[in-house]
Structures are given as structure tokens and as C-alpha cells.
Amino acid sequence: MKIAICQPHMFDTIEKNLENVLQKIKTSADNNVDLAVFPECGSTGFHRNIPQQINNKIPDDAFDKTKTYSKEKNSRSYRQP
């Protein structure tokens, strides 16, 4: 089993953070990684400007986009913690 421990750079917008996580998923898939692990708040980030951008729907949307993209990259399984 090939595992990637990802510590993506955090940006000041949720969109940039999500885009960065999706790029790391793509890179992991391109390198035949079986499991890519990200930090908590990886998709949304934890920059001081994030609270002004967030609402109840955004974390769910970010998770759904991450899950869908992972499946598209031929992940064998994807499980929410």
C-alpha cells in the first residue's frame, strides 16, 4: 500500500484551499497512491479570514467536491472519518 501524507499550504480563501487539496489528490493519483491523508480543515483552511467566508453549507460542499474528485481519480474507496 502506498500512502501520501499531505500537508498542503493554507490560503486565505476556501476556494484556493479546496483547489490545492484537489491538486494534491490528482498528484497522489498520478503517483499510484492508495491512500492520501490530509489535515483537519484541509479543504477549507484555517486562515484568520476563513470565519468570514464560512457558513453551514460550505464544509459539506468542500467535502462533497473532494469525495467526487477522489472517485473520479479512480480511488478504490473513500470513507468519511
N, CA, C and O atoms as a Maestro MAE file, in Angstrom:
{
 s_m_m2io_version
 :::
 2.0.0
}

f_m_ct {
 s_m_title
 :::
 protein
 m_atom[324] {
  # First column is atom index #
  i_m_mmod_type
  r_m_x_coord
  r_m_y_coord
  r_m_z_coord
  i_m_residue_number
  s_m_chain_name
  s_m_pdb_residue_name
  s_m_pdb_atom_name
  i_m_atomic_number
  :::
  1 25 0.855 -1.177 0.000 1 A "MET " " N  " 7
  2 3 0.000 0.000 0.000 1 A "MET " " CA " 6
  3 2 0.897 1.235 0.000 1 A "MET " " C  " 6
  4 15 1.837 1.341 0.787 1 A "MET " " O  " 8
  5 25 0.587 2.156 -0.892 2 A "LYS " " N  " 7
  6 3 1.329 3.411 -0.986 2 A "LYS " " CA " 6
  7 2 0.489 4.519 -0.354 2 A "LYS " " C  " 6
  8 15 -0.660 4.731 -0.740 2 A "LYS " " O  " 8
  9 25 1.076 5.231 0.628 3 A "ILE " " N  " 7
  10 3 0.370 6.262 1.373 3 A "ILE " " CA " 6
  11 2 1.055 7.600 1.184 3 A "ILE " " C  " 6
  12 15 2.283 7.690 1.202 3 A "ILE " " O  " 8
  13 25 0.250 8.646 1.001 4 A "ALA " " N  " 7
  14 3 0.766 10.016 0.927 4 A "ALA " " CA " 6
  15 2 0.234 10.789 2.129 4 A "ALA " " C  " 6
  16 15 -0.972 10.824 2.371 4 A "ALA " " O  " 8
  17 25 1.133 11.402 2.871 5 A "ILE " " N  " 7
  18 3 0.748 12.286 3.964 5 A "ILE " " CA " 6
  19 2 0.857 13.696 3.401 5 A "ILE " " C  " 6
  20 15 1.960 14.174 3.136 5 A "ILE " " O  " 8
  21 25 -0.261 14.354 3.220 6 A "CYS " " N  " 7
  22 3 -0.300 15.656 2.561 6 A "CYS " " CA " 6
  23 2 -0.449 16.783 3.581 6 A "CYS " " C  " 6
  24 15 -1.337 16.748 4.433 6 A "CYS " " O  " 8
  25 25 0.411 17.761 3.488 7 A "GLN " " N  " 7
  26 3 0.318 18.951 4.331 7 A "GLN " " CA " 6
  27 2 0.310 20.145 3.379 7 A "GLN " " C  " 6
  28 15 1.329 20.811 3.193 7 A "GLN " " O  " 8
  29 25 -0.850 20.406 2.780 8 A "PRO " " N  " 7
  30 3 -0.909 21.485 1.789 8 A "PRO " " CA " 6
  31 2 -0.763 22.860 2.432 8 A "PRO " " C  " 6
  32 15 -1.131 23.069 3.588 8 A "PRO " " O  " 8
  33 25 -0.231 23.770 1.672 9 A "HIS " " N  " 7
  34 3 -0.155 25.166 2.096 9 A "HIS " " CA " 6
  35 2 -1.574 25.680 2.283 9 A "HIS " " C  " 6
  36 15 -2.462 25.335 1.503 9 A "HIS " " O  " 8
  37 25 -1.799 26.486 3.289 10 A "MET " " N  " 7
  38 3 -3.123 27.048 3.533 10 A "MET " " CA " 6
  39 2 -3.204 28.469 2.980 10 A "MET " " C  " 6
  40 15 -2.328 29.299 3.219 10 A "MET " " O  " 8
  41 25 -4.263 28.723 2.246 11 A "PHE " " N  " 7
  42 3 -4.504 30.032 1.644 11 A "PHE " " CA " 6
  43 2 -5.577 30.775 2.420 11 A "PHE " " C  " 6
  44 15 -6.139 30.247 3.380 11 A "PHE " " O  " 8
  45 25 -5.859 32.001 2.002 12 A "ASP " " N  " 7
  46 3 -6.811 32.829 2.734 12 A "ASP " " CA " 6
  47 2 -8.239 32.725 2.225 12 A "ASP " " C  " 6
  48 15 -9.118 33.436 2.711 12 A "ASP " " O  " 8
  49 25 -8.487 31.849 1.251 13 A "THR " " N  " 7
  50 3 -9.853 31.631 0.782 13 A "THR " " CA " 6
  51 2 -10.143 30.135 0.723 13 A "THR " " C  " 6
  52 15 -9.253 29.319 0.482 13 A "THR " " O  " 8
  53 25 -11.387 29.803 0.946 14 A "ILE " " N  " 7
  54 3 -11.811 28.410 0.890 14 A "ILE " " CA " 6
  55 2 -11.606 27.851 -0.516 14 A "ILE " " C  " 6
  56 15 -11.186 26.704 -0.673 14 A "ILE " " O  " 8
  57 25 -11.897 28.648 -1.528 15 A "GLU " " N  " 7
  58 3 -11.759 28.180 -2.915 15 A "GLU " " CA " 6
  59 2 -10.323 27.781 -3.227 15 A "GLU " " C  " 6
  60 15 -10.090 26.740 -3.841 15 A "GLU " " O  " 8
  61 25 -9.360 28.595 -2.812 16 A "LYS " " N  " 7
  62 3 -7.952 28.287 -3.067 16 A "LYS " " CA " 6
  63 2 -7.522 27.043 -2.295 16 A "LYS " " C  " 6
  64 15 -6.777 26.215 -2.818 16 A "LYS " " O  " 8
  65 25 -7.987 26.908 -1.053 17 A "ASN " " N  " 7
  66 3 -7.635 25.731 -0.267 17 A "ASN " " CA " 6
  67 2 -8.191 24.462 -0.890 17 A "ASN " " C  " 6
  68 15 -7.495 23.451 -0.981 17 A "ASN " " O  " 8
  69 25 -9.441 24.517 -1.316 18 A "LEU " " N  " 7
  70 3 -10.048 23.348 -1.944 18 A "LEU " " CA " 6
  71 2 -9.334 22.998 -3.251 18 A "LEU " " C  " 6
  72 15 -9.069 21.827 -3.521 18 A "LEU " " O  " 8
  73 25 -9.029 24.000 -4.050 19 A "GLU " " N  " 7
  74 3 -8.300 23.770 -5.302 19 A "GLU " " CA " 6
  75 2 -6.949 23.109 -5.025 19 A "GLU " " C  " 6
  76 15 -6.533 22.209 -5.754 19 A "GLU " " O  " 8
  77 25 -6.272 23.556 -3.978 20 A "ASN " " N  " 7
  78 3 -4.982 22.994 -3.614 20 A "ASN " " CA " 6
  79 2 -5.110 21.535 -3.182 20 A "ASN " " C  " 6
  80 15 -4.284 20.705 -3.563 20 A "ASN " " O  " 8
  81 25 -6.127 21.216 -2.400 21 A "VAL " " N  " 7
  82 3 -6.351 19.837 -1.969 21 A "VAL " " CA " 6
  83 2 -6.656 18.955 -3.180 21 A "VAL " " C  " 6
  84 15 -6.140 17.842 -3.281 21 A "VAL " " O  " 8
  85 25 -7.480 19.440 -4.085 22 A "LEU " " N  " 7
  86 3 -7.803 18.654 -5.286 22 A "LEU " " CA " 6
  87 2 -6.552 18.405 -6.124 22 A "LEU " " C  " 6
  88 15 -6.404 17.333 -6.712 22 A "LEU " " O  " 8
  89 25 -5.654 19.382 -6.183 23 A "GLN " " N  " 7
  90 3 -4.396 19.192 -6.914 23 A "GLN " " CA " 6
  91 2 -3.544 18.114 -6.239 23 A "GLN " " C  " 6
  92 15 -2.908 17.307 -6.917 23 A "GLN " " O  " 8
  93 25 -3.534 18.103 -4.917 24 A "LYS " " N  " 7
  94 3 -2.769 17.074 -4.192 24 A "LYS " " CA " 6
  95 2 -3.381 15.690 -4.419 24 A "LYS " " C  " 6
  96 15 -2.653 14.701 -4.509 24 A "LYS " " O  " 8
  97 25 -4.688 15.613 -4.511 25 A "ILE " " N  " 7
  98 3 -5.342 14.342 -4.822 25 A "ILE " " CA " 6
  99 2 -4.940 13.879 -6.216 25 A "ILE " " C  " 6
  100 15 -4.640 12.703 -6.426 25 A "ILE " " O  " 8
  101 25 -4.937 14.802 -7.159 26 A "LYS " " N  " 7
  102 3 -4.526 14.455 -8.531 26 A "LYS " " CA " 6
  103 2 -3.086 13.959 -8.555 26 A "LYS " " C  " 6
  104 15 -2.787 12.938 -9.176 26 A "LYS " " O  " 8
  105 25 -2.197 14.678 -7.882 27 A "THR " " N  " 7
  106 3 -0.793 14.266 -7.835 27 A "THR " " CA " 6
  107 2 -0.656 12.897 -7.193 27 A "THR " " C  " 6
  108 15 0.123 12.064 -7.657 27 A "THR " " O  " 8
  109 25 -1.402 12.664 -6.136 28 A "SER " " N  " 7
  110 3 -1.368 11.357 -5.477 28 A "SER " " CA " 6
  111 2 -1.852 10.258 -6.416 28 A "SER " " C  " 6
  112 15 -1.232 9.198 -6.506 28 A "SER " " O  " 8
  113 25 -2.946 10.506 -7.108 29 A "ALA " " N  " 7
  114 3 -3.474 9.511 -8.054 29 A "ALA " " CA " 6
  115 2 -2.477 9.260 -9.181 29 A "ALA " " C  " 6
  116 15 -2.267 8.119 -9.591 29 A "ALA " " O  " 8
  117 25 -1.869 10.325 -9.676 30 A "ASP " " N  " 7
  118 3 -0.876 10.181 -10.748 30 A "ASP " " CA " 6
  119 2 0.327 9.349 -10.309 30 A "ASP " " C  " 6
  120 15 1.013 8.753 -11.139 30 A "ASP " " O  " 8
  121 25 0.577 9.312 -8.999 31 A "ASN " " N  " 7
  122 3 1.696 8.559 -8.446 31 A "ASN " " CA " 6
  123 2 1.264 7.235 -7.818 31 A "ASN " " C  " 6
  124 15 1.987 6.647 -7.015 31 A "ASN " " O  " 8
  125 25 0.072 6.781 -8.200 32 A "ASN " " N  " 7
  126 3 -0.453 5.479 -7.766 32 A "ASN " " CA " 6
  127 2 -0.544 5.342 -6.245 32 A "ASN " " C  " 6
  128 15 -0.292 4.272 -5.691 32 A "ASN " " O  " 8
  129 25 -0.904 6.426 -5.591 33 A "VAL " " N  " 7
  130 3 -1.080 6.397 -4.144 33 A "VAL " " CA " 6
  131 2 -2.412 5.730 -3.824 33 A "VAL " " C  " 6
  132 15 -3.428 6.013 -4.458 33 A "VAL " " O  " 8
  133 25 -2.396 4.841 -2.833 34 A "ASP " " N  " 7
  134 3 -3.609 4.149 -2.412 34 A "ASP " " CA " 6
  135 2 -4.411 4.949 -1.396 34 A "ASP " " C  " 6
  136 15 -5.638 4.856 -1.360 34 A "ASP " " O  " 8
  137 25 -3.728 5.730 -0.574 35 A "LEU " " N  " 7
  138 3 -4.380 6.492 0.479 35 A "LEU " " CA " 6
  139 2 -3.665 7.825 0.647 35 A "LEU " " C  " 6
  140 15 -2.461 7.864 0.901 35 A "LEU " " O  " 8
  141 25 -4.411 8.913 0.503 36 A "ALA " " N  " 7
  142 3 -3.864 10.250 0.736 36 A "ALA " " CA " 6
  143 2 -4.525 10.804 1.992 36 A "ALA " " C  " 6
  144 15 -5.751 10.832 2.096 36 A "ALA " " O  " 8
  145 25 -3.716 11.240 2.933 37 A "VAL " " N  " 7
  146 3 -4.212 11.725 4.213 37 A "VAL " " CA " 6
  147 2 -3.974 13.222 4.290 37 A "VAL " " C  " 6
  148 15 -2.882 13.709 3.993 37 A "VAL " " O  " 8
  149 25 -5.019 13.951 4.695 38 A "PHE " " N  " 7
  150 3 -4.958 15.405 4.792 38 A "PHE " " CA " 6
  151 2 -5.277 15.846 6.213 38 A "PHE " " C  " 6
  152 15 -5.936 15.120 6.957 38 A "PHE " " O  " 8
  153 25 -4.812 17.035 6.593 39 A "PRO " " N  " 7
  154 3 -5.129 17.523 7.935 39 A "PRO " " CA " 6
  155 2 -6.584 17.948 8.045 39 A "PRO " " C  " 6
  156 15 -7.253 18.230 7.051 39 A "PRO " " O  " 8
  157 25 -7.044 17.982 9.272 40 A "GLU " " N  " 7
  158 3 -8.371 18.514 9.534 40 A "GLU " " CA " 6
  159 2 -8.380 19.951 9.011 40 A "GLU " " C  " 6
  160 15 -7.376 20.653 9.129 40 A "GLU " " O  " 8
  161 25 -9.454 20.378 8.458 41 A "CYS " " N  " 7
  162 3 -9.599 21.716 7.847 41 A "CYS " " CA " 6
  163 2 -8.783 21.861 6.563 41 A "CYS " " C  " 6
  164 15 -8.565 22.979 6.098 41 A "CYS " " O  " 8
  165 25 -8.335 20.762 5.991 42 A "GLY " " N  " 7
  166 3 -7.554 20.843 4.760 42 A "GLY " " CA " 6
  167 2 -8.322 21.445 3.600 42 A "GLY " " C  " 6
  168 15 -7.768 22.228 2.828 42 A "GLY " " O  " 8
  169 25 -9.587 21.090 3.470 43 A "SER " " N  " 7
  170 3 -10.383 21.588 2.343 43 A "SER " " CA " 6
  171 2 -10.820 23.032 2.515 43 A "SER " " C  " 6
  172 15 -10.973 23.756 1.531 43 A "SER " " O  " 8
  173 25 -11.021 23.455 3.744 44 A "THR " " N  " 7
  174 3 -11.480 24.828 3.960 44 A "THR " " CA " 6
  175 2 -10.358 25.747 4.403 44 A "THR " " C  " 6
  176 15 -10.397 26.946 4.125 44 A "THR " " O  " 8
  177 25 -9.363 25.212 5.083 45 A "GLY " " N  " 7
  178 3 -8.281 26.026 5.599 45 A "GLY " " CA " 6
  179 2 -8.606 26.577 6.972 45 A "GLY " " C  " 6
  180 15 -9.721 26.420 7.470 45 A "GLY " " O  " 8
  181 25 -7.617 27.226 7.584 46 A "PHE " " N  " 7
  182 3 -7.842 27.790 8.913 46 A "PHE " " CA " 6
  183 2 -7.220 29.172 9.048 46 A "PHE " " C  " 6
  184 15 -6.841 29.591 10.142 46 A "PHE " " O  " 8
  185 25 -7.119 29.873 7.928 47 A "HIS " " N  " 7
  186 3 -6.616 31.243 7.912 47 A "HIS " " CA " 6
  187 2 -7.578 32.140 8.685 47 A "HIS " " C  " 6
  188 15 -8.767 31.835 8.779 47 A "HIS " " O  " 8
  189 25 -7.082 33.230 9.234 48 A "ARG " " N  " 7
  190 3 -7.932 34.119 10.042 48 A "ARG " " CA " 6
  191 2 -9.102 34.713 9.260 48 A "ARG " " C  " 6
  192 15 -10.064 35.176 9.873 48 A "ARG " " O  " 8
  193 25 -9.053 34.716 7.924 49 A "ASN " " N  " 7
  194 3 -10.153 35.245 7.114 49 A "ASN " " CA " 6
  195 2 -11.247 34.207 6.836 49 A "ASN " " C  " 6
  196 15 -12.318 34.556 6.339 49 A "ASN " " O  " 8
  197 25 -10.986 32.952 7.149 50 A "ILE " " N  " 7
  198 3 -11.939 31.890 6.833 50 A "ILE " " CA " 6
  199 2 -13.278 32.064 7.560 50 A "ILE " " C  " 6
  200 15 -14.318 31.873 6.930 50 A "ILE " " O  " 8
  201 25 -13.306 32.418 8.853 51 A "PRO " " N  " 7
  202 3 -14.612 32.537 9.522 51 A "PRO " " CA " 6
  203 2 -15.589 33.484 8.828 51 A "PRO " " C  " 6
  204 15 -16.799 33.264 8.882 51 A "PRO " " O  " 8
  205 25 -15.091 34.521 8.185 52 A "GLN " " N  " 7
  206 3 -15.980 35.451 7.483 52 A "GLN " " CA " 6
  207 2 -16.539 34.839 6.199 52 A "GLN " " C  " 6
  208 15 -17.543 35.318 5.674 52 A "GLN " " O  " 8
  209 25 -15.907 33.799 5.696 53 A "GLN " " N  " 7
  210 3 -16.322 33.186 4.437 53 A "GLN " " CA " 6
  211 2 -17.222 31.971 4.634 53 A "GLN " " C  " 6
  212 15 -17.856 31.510 3.685 53 A "GLN " " O  " 8
  213 25 -17.281 31.462 5.827 54 A "ILE " " N  " 7
  214 3 -17.898 30.155 6.032 54 A "ILE " " CA " 6
  215 2 -19.363 30.250 6.453 54 A "ILE " " C  " 6
  216 15 -19.778 31.192 7.128 54 A "ILE " " O  " 8
  217 25 -20.109 29.276 6.045 55 A "ASN " " N  " 7
  218 3 -21.478 29.080 6.511 55 A "ASN " " CA " 6
  219 2 -21.681 27.573 6.675 55 A "ASN " " C  " 6
  220 15 -20.758 26.803 6.406 55 A "ASN " " O  " 8
  221 25 -22.825 27.148 7.095 56 A "ASN " " N  " 7
  222 3 -23.048 25.724 7.366 56 A "ASN " " CA " 6
  223 2 -22.907 24.840 6.140 56 A "ASN " " C  " 6
  224 15 -22.605 23.654 6.271 56 A "ASN " " O  " 8
  225 25 -23.116 25.381 4.966 57 A "LYS " " N  " 7
  226 3 -23.107 24.576 3.744 57 A "LYS " " CA " 6
  227 2 -21.702 24.383 3.168 57 A "LYS " " C  " 6
  228 15 -21.435 23.361 2.537 57 A "LYS " " O  " 8
  229 25 -20.820 25.326 3.369 58 A "ILE " " N  " 7
  230 3 -19.511 25.293 2.709 58 A "ILE " " CA " 6
  231 2 -18.677 24.063 3.071 58 A "ILE " " C  " 6
  232 15 -18.145 23.427 2.161 58 A "ILE " " O  " 8
  233 25 -18.530 23.687 4.356 59 A "PRO " " N  " 7
  234 3 -17.733 22.476 4.627 59 A "PRO " " CA " 6
  235 2 -18.299 21.229 3.953 59 A "PRO " " C  " 6
  236 15 -17.538 20.400 3.455 59 A "PRO " " O  " 8
  237 25 -19.622 21.085 3.929 60 A "ASP " " N  " 7
  238 3 -20.235 19.938 3.262 60 A "ASP " " CA " 6
  239 2 -19.962 19.969 1.765 60 A "ASP " " C  " 6
  240 15 -19.662 18.934 1.170 60 A "ASP " " O  " 8
  241 25 -20.061 21.142 1.151 61 A "ASP " " N  " 7
  242 3 -19.771 21.274 -0.281 61 A "ASP " " CA " 6
  243 2 -18.320 20.917 -0.576 61 A "ASP " " C  " 6
  244 15 -18.033 20.222 -1.551 61 A "ASP " " O  " 8
  245 25 -17.400 21.396 0.271 62 A "ALA " " N  " 7
  246 3 -15.981 21.102 0.074 62 A "ALA " " CA " 6
  247 2 -15.731 19.604 0.203 62 A "ALA " " C  " 6
  248 15 -14.976 19.032 -0.583 62 A "ALA " " O  " 8
  249 25 -16.358 18.967 1.187 63 A "PHE " " N  " 7
  250 3 -16.195 17.524 1.359 63 A "PHE " " CA " 6
  251 2 -16.762 16.782 0.157 63 A "PHE " " C  " 6
  252 15 -16.128 15.856 -0.349 63 A "PHE " " O  " 8
  253 25 -17.946 17.173 -0.307 64 A "ASP " " N  " 7
  254 3 -18.561 16.513 -1.471 64 A "ASP " " CA " 6
  255 2 -17.690 16.643 -2.712 64 A "ASP " " C  " 6
  256 15 -17.530 15.678 -3.458 64 A "ASP " " O  " 8
  257 25 -17.127 17.823 -2.940 65 A "LYS " " N  " 7
  258 3 -16.246 18.014 -4.103 65 A "LYS " " CA " 6
  259 2 -15.003 17.148 -3.983 65 A "LYS " " C  " 6
  260 15 -14.553 16.560 -4.967 65 A "LYS " " O  " 8
  261 25 -14.444 17.067 -2.773 66 A "THR " " N  " 7
  262 3 -13.259 16.244 -2.549 66 A "THR " " CA " 6
  263 2 -13.581 14.779 -2.779 66 A "THR " " C  " 6
  264 15 -12.811 14.068 -3.425 66 A "THR " " O  " 8
  265 25 -14.704 14.323 -2.260 67 A "LYS " " N  " 7
  266 3 -15.115 12.928 -2.420 67 A "LYS " " CA " 6
  267 2 -15.340 12.591 -3.893 67 A "LYS " " C  " 6
  268 15 -14.860 11.567 -4.381 67 A "LYS " " O  " 8
  269 25 -16.065 13.448 -4.593 68 A "THR " " N  " 7
  270 3 -16.346 13.215 -6.015 68 A "THR " " CA " 6
  271 2 -15.057 13.184 -6.828 68 A "THR " " C  " 6
  272 15 -14.868 12.302 -7.666 68 A "THR " " O  " 8
  273 25 -14.179 14.140 -6.582 69 A "TYR " " N  " 7
  274 3 -12.918 14.208 -7.326 69 A "TYR " " CA " 6
  275 2 -12.065 12.971 -7.051 69 A "TYR " " C  " 6
  276 15 -11.445 12.426 -7.964 69 A "TYR " " O  " 8
  277 25 -12.035 12.529 -5.789 70 A "SER " " N  " 7
  278 3 -11.272 11.324 -5.446 70 A "SER " " CA " 6
  279 2 -11.798 10.113 -6.205 70 A "SER " " C  " 6
  280 15 -11.021 9.313 -6.725 70 A "SER " " O  " 8
  281 25 -13.115 9.983 -6.265 71 A "LYS " " N  " 7
  282 3 -13.710 8.863 -7.004 71 A "LYS " " CA " 6
  283 2 -13.376 8.942 -8.480 71 A "LYS " " C  " 6
  284 15 -13.116 7.920 -9.115 71 A "LYS " " O  " 8
  285 25 -13.379 10.158 -9.039 72 A "GLU " " N  " 7
  286 3 -13.041 10.333 -10.456 72 A "GLU " " CA " 6
  287 2 -11.596 9.928 -10.732 72 A "GLU " " C  " 6
  288 15 -11.274 9.470 -11.828 72 A "GLU " " O  " 8
  289 25 -10.732 10.097 -9.742 73 A "LYS " " N  " 7
  290 3 -9.325 9.742 -9.909 73 A "LYS " " CA " 6
  291 2 -9.080 8.266 -9.626 73 A "LYS " " C  " 6
  292 15 -7.949 7.841 -9.387 73 A "LYS " " O  " 8
  293 25 -10.180 7.481 -9.658 74 A "ASN " " N  " 7
  294 3 -10.116 6.025 -9.510 74 A "ASN " " CA " 6
  295 2 -9.713 5.569 -8.136 74 A "ASN " " C  " 6
  296 15 -9.077 4.525 -7.992 74 A "ASN " " O  " 8
  297 25 -10.069 6.330 -7.120 75 A "SER " " N  " 7
  298 3 -9.830 5.849 -5.761 75 A "SER " " CA " 6
  299 2 -10.644 4.588 -5.572 75 A "SER " " C  " 6
  300 15 -11.794 4.512 -6.006 75 A "SER " " O  " 8
  301 25 -10.059 3.613 -4.935 76 A "ARG " " N  " 7
  302 3 -10.764 2.368 -4.715 76 A "ARG " " CA " 6
  303 2 -11.853 2.518 -3.667 76 A "ARG " " C  " 6
  304 15 -12.888 1.855 -3.732 76 A "ARG " " O  " 8
  305 25 -11.619 3.369 -2.730 77 A "SER " " N  " 7
  306 3 -12.655 3.627 -1.732 77 A "SER " " CA " 6
  307 2 -12.413 5.005 -1.142 77 A "SER " " C  " 6
  308 15 -11.303 5.536 -1.177 77 A "SER " " O  " 8
  309 25 -13.464 5.559 -0.610 78 A "TYR " " N  " 7
  310 3 -13.357 6.859 0.048 78 A "TYR " " CA " 6
  311 2 -14.304 6.831 1.219 78 A "TYR " " C  " 6
  312 15 -15.500 6.592 1.048 78 A "TYR " " O  " 8
  313 25 -13.792 7.070 2.398 79 A "ARG " " N  " 7
  314 3 -14.590 6.970 3.603 79 A "ARG " " CA " 6
  315 2 -14.471 8.247 4.405 79 A "ARG " " C  " 6
  316 15 -13.372 8.750 4.637 79 A "ARG " " O  " 8
  317 25 -15.600 8.761 4.823 80 A "GLN " " N  " 7
  318 3 -15.613 9.946 5.670 80 A "GLN " " CA " 6
  319 2 -15.239 9.518 7.079 80 A "GLN " " C  " 6
  320 15 -15.758 8.523 7.586 80 A "GLN " " O  " 8
  321 25 -14.315 10.283 7.733 81 A "PRO " " N  " 7
  322 3 -13.936 9.910 9.096 81 A "PRO " " CA " 6
  323 2 -15.096 10.065 10.054 81 A "PRO " " C  " 6
  324 15 -14.953 9.793 11.246 81 A "PRO " " O  " 8
  :::
 }
 m_bond[323] {
  # First column is bond index #
  i_m_from
  i_m_to
  i_m_order
  :::
  1 1 2 1
  2 2 3 1
  3 3 4 2
  4 3 5 1
  5 5 6 1
  6 6 7 1
  7 7 8 2
  8 7 9 1
  9 9 10 1
  10 10 11 1
  11 11 12 2
  12 11 13 1
  13 13 14 1
  14 14 15 1
  15 15 16 2
  16 15 17 1
  17 17 18 1
  18 18 19 1
  19 19 20 2
  20 19 21 1
  21 21 22 1
  22 22 23 1
  23 23 24 2
  24 23 25 1
  25 25 26 1
  26 26 27 1
  27 27 28 2
  28 27 29 1
  29 29 30 1
  30 30 31 1
  31 31 32 2
  32 31 33 1
  33 33 34 1
  34 34 35 1
  35 35 36 2
  36 35 37 1
  37 37 38 1
  38 38 39 1
  39 39 40 2
  40 39 41 1
  41 41 42 1
  42 42 43 1
  43 43 44 2
  44 43 45 1
  45 45 46 1
  46 46 47 1
  47 47 48 2
  48 47 49 1
  49 49 50 1
  50 50 51 1
  51 51 52 2
  52 51 53 1
  53 53 54 1
  54 54 55 1
  55 55 56 2
  56 55 57 1
  57 57 58 1
  58 58 59 1
  59 59 60 2
  60 59 61 1
  61 61 62 1
  62 62 63 1
  63 63 64 2
  64 63 65 1
  65 65 66 1
  66 66 67 1
  67 67 68 2
  68 67 69 1
  69 69 70 1
  70 70 71 1
  71 71 72 2
  72 71 73 1
  73 73 74 1
  74 74 75 1
  75 75 76 2
  76 75 77 1
  77 77 78 1
  78 78 79 1
  79 79 80 2
  80 79 81 1
  81 81 82 1
  82 82 83 1
  83 83 84 2
  84 83 85 1
  85 85 86 1
  86 86 87 1
  87 87 88 2
  88 87 89 1
  89 89 90 1
  90 90 91 1
  91 91 92 2
  92 91 93 1
  93 93 94 1
  94 94 95 1
  95 95 96 2
  96 95 97 1
  97 97 98 1
  98 98 99 1
  99 99 100 2
  100 99 101 1
  101 101 102 1
  102 102 103 1
  103 103 104 2
  104 103 105 1
  105 105 106 1
  106 106 107 1
  107 107 108 2
  108 107 109 1
  109 109 110 1
  110 110 111 1
  111 111 112 2
  112 111 113 1
  113 113 114 1
  114 114 115 1
  115 115 116 2
  116 115 117 1
  117 117 118 1
  118 118 119 1
  119 119 120 2
  120 119 121 1
  121 121 122 1
  122 122 123 1
  123 123 124 2
  124 123 125 1
  125 125 126 1
  126 126 127 1
  127 127 128 2
  128 127 129 1
  129 129 130 1
  130 130 131 1
  131 131 132 2
  132 131 133 1
  133 133 134 1
  134 134 135 1
  135 135 136 2
  136 135 137 1
  137 137 138 1
  138 138 139 1
  139 139 140 2
  140 139 141 1
  141 141 142 1
  142 142 143 1
  143 143 144 2
  144 143 145 1
  145 145 146 1
  146 146 147 1
  147 147 148 2
  148 147 149 1
  149 149 150 1
  150 150 151 1
  151 151 152 2
  152 151 153 1
  153 153 154 1
  154 154 155 1
  155 155 156 2
  156 155 157 1
  157 157 158 1
  158 158 159 1
  159 159 160 2
  160 159 161 1
  161 161 162 1
  162 162 163 1
  163 163 164 2
  164 163 165 1
  165 165 166 1
  166 166 167 1
  167 167 168 2
  168 167 169 1
  169 169 170 1
  170 170 171 1
  171 171 172 2
  172 171 173 1
  173 173 174 1
  174 174 175 1
  175 175 176 2
  176 175 177 1
  177 177 178 1
  178 178 179 1
  179 179 180 2
  180 179 181 1
  181 181 182 1
  182 182 183 1
  183 183 184 2
  184 183 185 1
  185 185 186 1
  186 186 187 1
  187 187 188 2
  188 187 189 1
  189 189 190 1
  190 190 191 1
  191 191 192 2
  192 191 193 1
  193 193 194 1
  194 194 195 1
  195 195 196 2
  196 195 197 1
  197 197 198 1
  198 198 199 1
  199 199 200 2
  200 199 201 1
  201 201 202 1
  202 202 203 1
  203 203 204 2
  204 203 205 1
  205 205 206 1
  206 206 207 1
  207 207 208 2
  208 207 209 1
  209 209 210 1
  210 210 211 1
  211 211 212 2
  212 211 213 1
  213 213 214 1
  214 214 215 1
  215 215 216 2
  216 215 217 1
  217 217 218 1
  218 218 219 1
  219 219 220 2
  220 219 221 1
  221 221 222 1
  222 222 223 1
  223 223 224 2
  224 223 225 1
  225 225 226 1
  226 226 227 1
  227 227 228 2
  228 227 229 1
  229 229 230 1
  230 230 231 1
  231 231 232 2
  232 231 233 1
  233 233 234 1
  234 234 235 1
  235 235 236 2
  236 235 237 1
  237 237 238 1
  238 238 239 1
  239 239 240 2
  240 239 241 1
  241 241 242 1
  242 242 243 1
  243 243 244 2
  244 243 245 1
  245 245 246 1
  246 246 247 1
  247 247 248 2
  248 247 249 1
  249 249 250 1
  250 250 251 1
  251 251 252 2
  252 251 253 1
  253 253 254 1
  254 254 255 1
  255 255 256 2
  256 255 257 1
  257 257 258 1
  258 258 259 1
  259 259 260 2
  260 259 261 1
  261 261 262 1
  262 262 263 1
  263 263 264 2
  264 263 265 1
  265 265 266 1
  266 266 267 1
  267 267 268 2
  268 267 269 1
  269 269 270 1
  270 270 271 1
  271 271 272 2
  272 271 273 1
  273 273 274 1
  274 274 275 1
  275 275 276 2
  276 275 277 1
  277 277 278 1
  278 278 279 1
  279 279 280 2
  280 279 281 1
  281 281 282 1
  282 282 283 1
  283 283 284 2
  284 283 285 1
  285 285 286 1
  286 286 287 1
  287 287 288 2
  288 287 289 1
  289 289 290 1
  290 290 291 1
  291 291 292 2
  292 291 293 1
  293 293 294 1
  294 294 295 1
  295 295 296 2
  296 295 297 1
  297 297 298 1
  298 298 299 1
  299 299 300 2
  300 299 301 1
  301 301 302 1
  302 302 303 1
  303 303 304 2
  304 303 305 1
  305 305 306 1
  306 306 307 1
  307 307 308 2
  308 307 309 1
  309 309 310 1
  310 310 311 1
  311 311 312 2
  312 311 313 1
  313 313 314 1
  314 314 315 1
  315 315 316 2
  316 315 317 1
  317 317 318 1
  318 318 319 1
  319 319 320 2
  320 319 321 1
  321 321 322 1
  322 322 323 1
  323 323 324 2
  :::
 }
}
